[in-house]
Amino acid sequence: MDEFPGALGTRASLALRFGQAIFAGASLLFMCFDIQFYSYTAFCFLVTIMGLVIPWSLTLAVADAFSVFVKRPTLQPGLLSIIIIGDWVYCLFLKFVYDCCHPEISIMVEN
């Protein structure tokens, strides 16, 4: 079977998942430094989502690390289904947060 860049169980996937967790943590840290942050509901949603991204990405990074270091791909249908559904739900939450943030950012820019 051909190995695609960024597929589960590859070094690229491991690096991408660690990068996702690191950048989610950094964005969470920088958002929490703002004093007026908690007065906007959409940004509270964004903090919640970033708080969920970190453990999700680290869990998948551990699965990738296991596959890379054991040199055995984890192409079990059950595991792949959980990852696909989890990423799908994560994308839906990000879409919801974007839809909530867009009007509030427009109001902030106008003021």
Residue, then its C-alpha position, 0 to 999 in steps of 0.5 A: m500500500d502506498e504511503f501518503p504524506g500526512a497519513l495516520g502512522t507517518r512521521a509527517s502526521l506525527a509532526l502535524r499533530f504535534g504542531q496542531a497541539i502546539f499552535a492551539g496551546a499558543s493561541l489559547l495562551f495569547m487569547c487569555f492575556d487579553i483583559q476584555f476577552y471574556s466580554y465576547t461570547a464568541f471568543c469564549f467559544l473559541v477558547t473552549i474549542m482550543g481547549l478541546v483541540i489540545p487533548w485531541s491532537l495529543t491523543l492522535a500524536v500518541a497513536d502516530a508515535f506508536s505507529v512510527f516507532v513500532k513501524r506498524p501502520t494502524l489501519q484498523p477500520g474502527l480506529l480510522s472511523i473514530i478519527i474521521i468522526g472526531d475530526w469531522v466533529y472538530c471541524l463542525f465546531l470550528k465552523f460554528v465558532y467562525d460563524c459566531c466570531h465573524p459578526e463580533i469581529s465586524i462590530m469590534v473593527e467598526n468601533 
